[in-house]
Amino acid sequence: MSRKILFWFGLVLFAIGHFFLMGLAEFNHLVSNQLTAYIIAAAGLSFIAVSNLLKQNN
């Protein structure tokens, strides 16, 4: 994947996880507890970190 796609995908995932944690988005069937929201946010940060590592390698 392109590093820009990874970055934006990670940013969107992190934002979605953050919205769930802040209570701005409530989808009980999708995110039933806080652990799932934390996992979504951590996955987003991981994608951002991978894109930054790819940027440093170039």
Distance bins in CASP14 RR format, pairs under 12 A and 6 or more apart:
PFRMAT RR
TARGET T0000
AUTHOR 0000-0000-0000
RMODE 2
METHOD distances of the structure
MODEL  1
1 7 0 0 0 0 0 1 0 0 0 0 0
1 8 0 0 0 0 0 1 0 0 0 0 0
1 9 0 0 0 0 1 0 0 0 0 0 0
1 10 0 0 0 0 0 1 0 0 0 0 0
1 47 0 0 0 0 1 0 0 0 0 0 0
1 50 0 0 0 0 1 0 0 0 0 0 0
1 51 0 0 0 0 1 0 0 0 0 0 0
1 54 0 0 0 0 1 0 0 0 0 0 0
2 8 0 0 0 0 1 0 0 0 0 0 0
2 9 0 0 0 0 0 1 0 0 0 0 0
2 47 0 0 0 0 0 1 0 0 0 0 0
2 50 0 0 0 0 0 1 0 0 0 0 0
2 51 0 0 0 0 1 0 0 0 0 0 0
2 54 0 0 0 0 1 0 0 0 0 0 0
2 55 0 0 0 0 0 1 0 0 0 0 0
2 58 0 0 0 0 0 1 0 0 0 0 0
3 9 0 0 0 0 0 1 0 0 0 0 0
3 10 0 0 0 0 0 1 0 0 0 0 0
3 47 0 0 0 0 1 0 0 0 0 0 0
3 48 0 0 0 0 0 1 0 0 0 0 0
3 49 0 0 0 0 0 1 0 0 0 0 0
3 50 0 0 0 0 1 0 0 0 0 0 0
3 51 1 0 1 0 0 0 0 0 0 0 0
3 52 0 0 0 0 1 0 0 0 0 0 0
3 53 0 0 0 0 1 0 0 0 0 0 0
3 54 1 0 1 0 0 0 0 0 0 0 0
3 55 1 0 1 0 0 0 0 0 0 0 0
3 56 0 0 0 0 1 0 0 0 0 0 0
3 57 0 0 0 0 1 0 0 0 0 0 0
3 58 0 0 0 0 1 0 0 0 0 0 0
4 10 0 0 0 0 0 1 0 0 0 0 0
4 11 0 0 0 0 0 1 0 0 0 0 0
4 47 0 0 0 0 0 1 0 0 0 0 0
4 48 0 0 0 0 0 1 0 0 0 0 0
4 51 1 0 0 1 0 0 0 0 0 0 0
4 52 0 0 0 0 0 1 0 0 0 0 0
4 54 0 0 0 0 1 0 0 0 0 0 0
4 55 0 0 0 0 1 0 0 0 0 0 0
4 58 0 0 0 0 0 1 0 0 0 0 0
5 11 0 0 0 0 0 1 0 0 0 0 0
5 12 0 0 0 0 0 1 0 0 0 0 0
5 47 0 0 0 0 1 0 0 0 0 0 0
5 48 0 0 0 0 0 1 0 0 0 0 0
5 50 0 0 0 0 0 1 0 0 0 0 0
5 51 0 0 0 0 1 0 0 0 0 0 0
5 54 0 0 0 0 0 1 0 0 0 0 0
6 12 0 0 0 0 0 1 0 0 0 0 0
6 13 0 0 0 0 0 1 0 0 0 0 0
6 43 0 0 0 0 0 1 0 0 0 0 0
6 44 0 0 0 0 1 0 0 0 0 0 0
6 45 0 0 0 0 0 1 0 0 0 0 0
6 46 0 0 0 0 1 0 0 0 0 0 0
6 47 1 0 1 0 0 0 0 0 0 0 0
6 48 1 0 0 1 0 0 0 0 0 0 0
6 49 0 0 0 0 1 0 0 0 0 0 0
6 50 1 0 1 0 0 0 0 0 0 0 0
6 51 1 1 0 0 0 0 0 0 0 0 0
6 52 0 0 0 0 1 0 0 0 0 0 0
6 53 0 0 0 0 1 0 0 0 0 0 0
6 54 1 0 0 1 0 0 0 0 0 0 0
6 55 0 0 0 0 1 0 0 0 0 0 0
7 13 0 0 0 0 0 1 0 0 0 0 0
7 14 0 0 0 0 0 1 0 0 0 0 0
7 44 0 0 0 0 1 0 0 0 0 0 0
7 45 0 0 0 0 0 1 0 0 0 0 0
7 46 0 0 0 0 0 1 0 0 0 0 0
7 47 1 0 0 1 0 0 0 0 0 0 0
7 48 1 0 1 0 0 0 0 0 0 0 0
7 49 0 0 0 0 1 0 0 0 0 0 0
7 50 0 0 0 0 1 0 0 0 0 0 0
7 51 1 1 0 0 0 0 0 0 0 0 0
7 52 1 0 0 1 0 0 0 0 0 0 0
7 53 0 0 0 0 0 1 0 0 0 0 0
7 54 0 0 0 0 1 0 0 0 0 0 0
7 55 0 0 0 0 1 0 0 0 0 0 0
8 14 0 0 0 0 0 1 0 0 0 0 0
8 15 0 0 0 0 0 1 0 0 0 0 0
8 44 0 0 0 0 0 1 0 0 0 0 0
8 47 0 0 0 0 1 0 0 0 0 0 0
8 48 0 0 0 0 1 0 0 0 0 0 0
8 51 0 0 0 0 1 0 0 0 0 0 0
9 15 0 0 0 0 0 1 0 0 0 0 0
9 16 0 0 0 0 0 1 0 0 0 0 0
9 40 0 0 0 0 0 1 0 0 0 0 0
9 43 0 0 0 0 1 0 0 0 0 0 0
9 44 1 0 0 1 0 0 0 0 0 0 0
9 45 0 0 0 0 0 1 0 0 0 0 0
9 46 0 0 0 0 0 1 0 0 0 0 0
9 47 1 0 1 0 0 0 0 0 0 0 0
9 48 0 0 0 0 1 0 0 0 0 0 0
9 50 0 0 0 0 0 1 0 0 0 0 0
9 51 0 0 0 0 1 0 0 0 0 0 0
10 16 0 0 0 0 1 0 0 0 0 0 0
10 17 0 0 0 0 0 1 0 0 0 0 0
10 18 0 0 0 0 0 1 0 0 0 0 0
10 40 0 0 0 0 1 0 0 0 0 0 0
10 41 0 0 0 0 1 0 0 0 0 0 0
10 42 0 0 0 0 0 1 0 0 0 0 0
10 43 1 0 0 1 0 0 0 0 0 0 0
10 44 1 1 0 0 0 0 0 0 0 0 0
10 45 1 0 0 1 0 0 0 0 0 0 0
10 46 1 0 0 1 0 0 0 0 0 0 0
10 47 1 1 0 0 0 0 0 0 0 0 0
10 48 1 0 1 0 0 0 0 0 0 0 0
10 49 0 0 0 0 1 0 0 0 0 0 0
10 50 0 0 0 0 1 0 0 0 0 0 0
10 51 1 0 0 1 0 0 0 0 0 0 0
10 52 0 0 0 0 0 1 0 0 0 0 0
11 17 0 0 0 0 0 1 0 0 0 0 0
11 18 0 0 0 0 0 1 0 0 0 0 0
11 41 0 0 0 0 0 1 0 0 0 0 0
11 43 0 0 0 0 0 1 0 0 0 0 0
11 44 1 0 0 1 0 0 0 0 0 0 0
11 45 0 0 0 0 1 0 0 0 0 0 0
11 46 0 0 0 0 0 1 0 0 0 0 0
11 47 0 0 0 0 1 0 0 0 0 0 0
11 48 1 0 0 1 0 0 0 0 0 0 0
11 49 0 0 0 0 0 1 0 0 0 0 0
11 51 0 0 0 0 1 0 0 0 0 0 0
11 52 0 0 0 0 0 1 0 0 0 0 0
12 18 0 0 0 0 0 1 0 0 0 0 0
12 19 0 0 0 0 0 1 0 0 0 0 0
12 40 0 0 0 0 0 1 0 0 0 0 0
12 41 0 0 0 0 0 1 0 0 0 0 0
12 43 0 0 0 0 0 1 0 0 0 0 0
12 44 1 0 0 1 0 0 0 0 0 0 0
12 47 0 0 0 0 1 0 0 0 0 0 0
12 48 0 0 0 0 0 1 0 0 0 0 0
13 19 0 0 0 0 0 1 0 0 0 0 0
13 20 0 0 0 0 0 1 0 0 0 0 0
13 37 0 0 0 0 0 1 0 0 0 0 0
13 38 0 0 0 0 0 1 0 0 0 0 0
13 39 0 0 0 0 1 0 0 0 0 0 0
13 40 1 0 1 0 0 0 0 0 0 0 0
13 41 1 0 0 1 0 0 0 0 0 0 0
13 42 0 0 0 0 1 0 0 0 0 0 0
13 43 1 0 1 0 0 0 0 0 0 0 0
13 44 1 1 0 0 0 0 0 0 0 0 0
13 45 0 0 0 0 1 0 0 0 0 0 0
13 46 0 0 0 0 1 0 0 0 0 0 0
13 47 1 0 0 1 0 0 0 0 0 0 0
13 48 0 0 0 0 1 0 0 0 0 0 0
14 20 0 0 0 0 0 1 0 0 0 0 0
14 21 0 0 0 0 0 1 0 0 0 0 0
14 37 0 0 0 0 0 1 0 0 0 0 0
14 38 0 0 0 0 0 1 0 0 0 0 0
14 39 0 0 0 0 0 1 0 0 0 0 0
14 40 1 0 0 1 0 0 0 0 0 0 0
14 41 1 0 1 0 0 0 0 0 0 0 0
14 42 0 0 0 0 1 0 0 0 0 0 0
14 43 0 0 0 0 1 0 0 0 0 0 0
14 44 1 0 1 0 0 0 0 0 0 0 0
14 45 1 0 1 0 0 0 0 0 0 0 0
14 46 0 0 0 0 1 0 0 0 0 0 0
14 47 0 0 0 0 1 0 0 0 0 0 0
14 48 1 0 0 1 0 0 0 0 0 0 0
14 49 0 0 0 0 0 1 0 0 0 0 0
15 21 0 0 0 0 0 1 0 0 0 0 0
15 22 0 0 0 0 0 1 0 0 0 0 0
15 24 0 0 0 0 1 0 0 0 0 0 0
15 25 0 0 0 0 1 0 0 0 0 0 0
15 37 0 0 0 0 0 1 0 0 0 0 0
15 40 0 0 0 0 1 0 0 0 0 0 0
15 41 0 0 0 0 1 0 0 0 0 0 0
15 44 0 0 0 0 1 0 0 0 0 0 0
15 45 0 0 0 0 0 1 0 0 0 0 0
15 47 0 0 0 0 0 1 0 0 0 0 0
15 48 0 0 0 0 0 1 0 0 0 0 0
16 22 0 0 0 0 0 1 0 0 0 0 0
16 23 0 0 0 0 0 1 0 0 0 0 0
16 24 0 0 0 0 0 1 0 0 0 0 0
16 25 1 0 0 1 0 0 0 0 0 0 0
16 27 0 0 0 0 1 0 0 0 0 0 0
16 30 0 0 0 0 1 0 0 0 0 0 0
16 31 0 0 0 0 1 0 0 0 0 0 0
16 36 0 0 0 0 0 1 0 0 0 0 0
16 37 0 0 0 0 1 0 0 0 0 0 0
16 39 0 0 0 0 0 1 0 0 0 0 0
16 40 1 0 1 0 0 0 0 0 0 0 0
16 41 0 0 0 0 1 0 0 0 0 0 0
16 43 0 0 0 0 1 0 0 0 0 0 0
16 44 0 0 0 0 1 0 0 0 0 0 0
17 23 0 0 0 0 1 0 0 0 0 0 0
17 24 0 0 0 0 1 0 0 0 0 0 0
17 25 0 0 0 0 1 0 0 0 0 0 0
17 27 0 0 0 0 0 1 0 0 0 0 0
17 30 0 0 0 0 0 1 0 0 0 0 0
17 31 1 0 0 1 0 0 0 0 0 0 0
17 34 0 0 0 0 0 1 0 0 0 0 0
17 35 0 0 0 0 0 1 0 0 0 0 0
17 36 0 0 0 0 1 0 0 0 0 0 0
17 37 1 0 1 0 0 0 0 0 0 0 0
17 38 1 0 0 1 0 0 0 0 0 0 0
17 39 0 0 0 0 1 0 0 0 0 0 0
17 40 1 0 1 0 0 0 0 0 0 0 0
17 41 1 0 1 0 0 0 0 0 0 0 0
17 42 0 0 0 0 1 0 0 0 0 0 0
17 43 0 0 0 0 1 0 0 0 0 0 0
17 44 0 0 0 0 1 0 0 0 0 0 0
17 45 0 0 0 0 0 1 0 0 0 0 0
18 24 0 0 0 0 1 0 0 0 0 0 0
18 25 0 0 0 0 1 0 0 0 0 0 0
18 31 0 0 0 0 0 1 0 0 0 0 0
18 34 0 0 0 0 0 1 0 0 0 0 0
18 37 0 0 0 0 1 0 0 0 0 0 0
18 38 0 0 0 0 0 1 0 0 0 0 0
18 40 0 0 0 0 1 0 0 0 0 0 0
18 41 1 0 1 0 0 0 0 0 0 0 0
18 42 0 0 0 0 0 1 0 0 0 0 0
18 44 0 0 0 0 1 0 0 0 0 0 0
18 45 0 0 0 0 0 1 0 0 0 0 0
19 25 1 0 1 0 0 0 0 0 0 0 0
19 26 0 0 0 0 1 0 0 0 0 0 0
19 27 0 0 0 0 1 0 0 0 0 0 0
19 30 0 0 0 0 0 1 0 0 0 0 0
19 31 0 0 0 0 1 0 0 0 0 0 0
19 37 0 0 0 0 1 0 0 0 0 0 0
19 40 0 0 0 0 1 0 0 0 0 0 0
19 41 0 0 0 0 1 0 0 0 0 0 0
20 26 1 0 0 1 0 0 0 0 0 0 0
20 27 1 0 0 1 0 0 0 0 0 0 0
20 28 0 0 0 0 0 1 0 0 0 0 0
20 30 0 0 0 0 1 0 0 0 0 0 0
20 31 1 0 1 0 0 0 0 0 0 0 0
20 32 0 0 0 0 0 1 0 0 0 0 0
20 33 0 0 0 0 1 0 0 0 0 0 0
20 34 0 0 0 0 1 0 0 0 0 0 0
20 35 0 0 0 0 0 1 0 0 0 0 0
20 36 1 0 0 1 0 0 0 0 0 0 0
20 37 1 1 0 0 0 0 0 0 0 0 0
20 38 0 0 0 0 1 0 0 0 0 0 0
20 39 0 0 0 0 0 1 0 0 0 0 0
20 40 1 0 0 1 0 0 0 0 0 0 0
20 41 0 0 0 0 1 0 0 0 0 0 0
21 31 0 0 0 0 1 0 0 0 0 0 0
21 33 0 0 0 0 0 1 0 0 0 0 0
21 34 1 0 0 1 0 0 0 0 0 0 0
21 35 0 0 0 0 0 1 0 0 0 0 0
21 36 0 0 0 0 0 1 0 0 0 0 0
21 37 1 0 1 0 0 0 0 0 0 0 0
21 38 1 0 0 1 0 0 0 0 0 0 0
21 39 0 0 0 0 0 1 0 0 0 0 0
21 40 0 0 0 0 1 0 0 0 0 0 0
21 41 1 0 0 1 0 0 0 0 0 0 0
21 42 0 0 0 0 0 1 0 0 0 0 0
22 34 0 0 0 0 0 1 0 0 0 0 0
22 37 0 0 0 0 1 0 0 0 0 0 0
22 41 0 0 0 0 0 1 0 0 0 0 0
23 31 0 0 0 0 1 0 0 0 0 0 0
23 34 0 0 0 0 0 1 0 0 0 0 0
23 37 0 0 0 0 1 0 0 0 0 0 0
24 31 0 0 0 0 0 1 0 0 0 0 0
24 37 0 0 0 0 0 1 0 0 0 0 0
25 31 0 0 0 0 1 0 0 0 0 0 0
25 37 0 0 0 0 1 0 0 0 0 0 0
25 40 0 0 0 0 0 1 0 0 0 0 0
26 32 0 0 0 0 0 1 0 0 0 0 0
26 37 0 0 0 0 0 1 0 0 0 0 0
27 36 0 0 0 0 0 1 0 0 0 0 0
27 37 0 0 0 0 0 1 0 0 0 0 0
27 40 0 0 0 0 0 1 0 0 0 0 0
28 36 0 0 0 0 0 1 0 0 0 0 0
28 37 0 0 0 0 0 1 0 0 0 0 0
29 36 0 0 0 0 0 1 0 0 0 0 0
30 36 0 0 0 0 1 0 0 0 0 0 0
30 37 0 0 0 0 1 0 0 0 0 0 0
30 40 0 0 0 0 1 0 0 0 0 0 0
31 37 1 0 1 0 0 0 0 0 0 0 0
31 38 0 0 0 0 1 0 0 0 0 0 0
31 39 0 0 0 0 1 0 0 0 0 0 0
31 40 1 0 0 1 0 0 0 0 0 0 0
31 41 0 0 0 0 0 1 0 0 0 0 0
32 39 0 0 0 0 0 1 0 0 0 0 0
33 39 0 0 0 0 0 1 0 0 0 0 0
33 40 0 0 0 0 0 1 0 0 0 0 0
34 40 0 0 0 0 0 1 0 0 0 0 0
34 41 0 0 0 0 0 1 0 0 0 0 0
35 41 0 0 0 0 0 1 0 0 0 0 0
35 42 0 0 0 0 0 1 0 0 0 0 0
36 42 0 0 0 0 0 1 0 0 0 0 0
36 43 0 0 0 0 0 1 0 0 0 0 0
37 43 0 0 0 0 0 1 0 0 0 0 0
37 44 0 0 0 0 0 1 0 0 0 0 0
38 44 0 0 0 0 0 1 0 0 0 0 0
38 45 0 0 0 0 0 1 0 0 0 0 0
39 45 0 0 0 0 0 1 0 0 0 0 0
39 46 0 0 0 0 0 1 0 0 0 0 0
40 46 0 0 0 0 0 1 0 0 0 0 0
40 47 0 0 0 0 0 1 0 0 0 0 0
41 47 0 0 0 0 0 1 0 0 0 0 0
41 48 0 0 0 0 0 1 0 0 0 0 0
42 48 0 0 0 0 0 1 0 0 0 0 0
42 49 0 0 0 0 0 1 0 0 0 0 0
43 49 0 0 0 0 0 1 0 0 0 0 0
43 50 0 0 0 0 0 1 0 0 0 0 0
44 50 0 0 0 0 1 0 0 0 0 0 0
44 51 0 0 0 0 0 1 0 0 0 0 0
45 51 0 0 0 0 0 1 0 0 0 0 0
45 52 0 0 0 0 0 1 0 0 0 0 0
46 52 0 0 0 0 0 1 0 0 0 0 0
46 53 0 0 0 0 0 1 0 0 0 0 0
47 53 0 0 0 0 0 1 0 0 0 0 0
47 54 0 0 0 0 0 1 0 0 0 0 0
48 54 0 0 0 0 0 1 0 0 0 0 0
48 55 0 0 0 0 0 1 0 0 0 0 0
49 55 0 0 0 0 0 1 0 0 0 0 0
49 56 0 0 0 0 0 1 0 0 0 0 0
50 56 0 0 0 0 0 1 0 0 0 0 0
50 57 0 0 0 0 0 1 0 0 0 0 0
51 57 0 0 0 0 0 1 0 0 0 0 0
51 58 0 0 0 0 0 1 0 0 0 0 0
52 58 0 0 0 0 0 1 0 0 0 0 0
END
